[in-house]
Amino acid sequence: MNTNLSAARSGTFRIGGDIEVHRLGFGAMRLTGPGIWGEPLDRAEAIRTLQRLPDCGVNFIDTADSYGPDVSEQLIREALHPYQGMLIATKGGLARVGPDQWIVLGRPEYLIQQAYKSRRQLGVEQIGLWQLHRIDPAVPRDEQFGAIKQLVDDGIIRHVGLSEVSVADIQDASRIFKVATVQNRYNLADRGSEDVLVYCEQHGIGFIPWYPLAAGDLAKPGSTLDRMAKRHSAKPSQIAIAWLLKRSPVMLPIPGTSKVAHLEENMAAVTIELTDADFTSLDSSSLARRA
């Protein structure tokens, strides 16, 4: 294994205080077909990509029952079971009726059913981290949180995460169970969850930024990000990952792909050492873009 491409270089974080993972993980949404629906266009390459993860030091994978649906979880089991020290985190709370169609569904019986199904599909006795994909505004949140607490009490899931939530949402859920992680959209170009990230830092909650590589106009030719990428002989996406890792010790980026070459390209971000000046320059350009 090329140790320079090891996710171990990203540092570690203890999810829920007891499951240690390397901070640079892998998002398994893109393993599926177009519209996050059905089998991947190149199934063999998707399997190869998953099987490359241990060689790259990745021991944290993020998936969901809605990816496919079910396809992502099934591919992960086929490629990696019995996982050998890897944490396979999954999510529930969305229903799928077709490509690119996502329906929030937080009825307690559905959440419980999906968690049991994910446990079976992943082939584990207990899901180490199960995340609520969205809080359903049509269902009393205490009913949703109560169902999740039941899953914890019954030993079906070990730790609980939330996705696309505010600080108030985290505080509300924390009355019922311990929140181990939060997964919100966050990247150089989208800093809307800055207050949530700060709260997570203060309370030891892992922050999983989804859509981590988006840079938008920040990556255009001549931009700060573009110049920095050239200076480091890197791609803007690699600089974006390096920036996330430097931004906070609770940050757990999960760039995803279905191709080995792209996986290795993402992993190469761990070899980039941004200086404090680099970080401040990117941070300032990002914040200025929001202003």
Secondary structure, 3 states (H helix, E strand, C coil): CCHHHCHHHHCEEEECCCEEEECCCEECHHHCCCCCECCCCCHHHHHHHHHHCHHHCCCEEECCCCCECCHHHHHHHHHHCCCCCCEEEEEECEECCCCCCCEECCCHHHHHHHHHHHHHHHCCCCEEEEEECCCCCCCCHHHHHHHHHHHHHCCCEEEEEEECCCHHHHHHHCCCCCEEEEEEECECCECCCHHHHHHHHHHCCEEEEECCCCCHHHHCCCCHHHHHHHHCCCCHHHHHHHHHHHHCCCECCCCCCCCHHHHHHHHHHHHCCCCHHHHHHHHHHHHHHHC
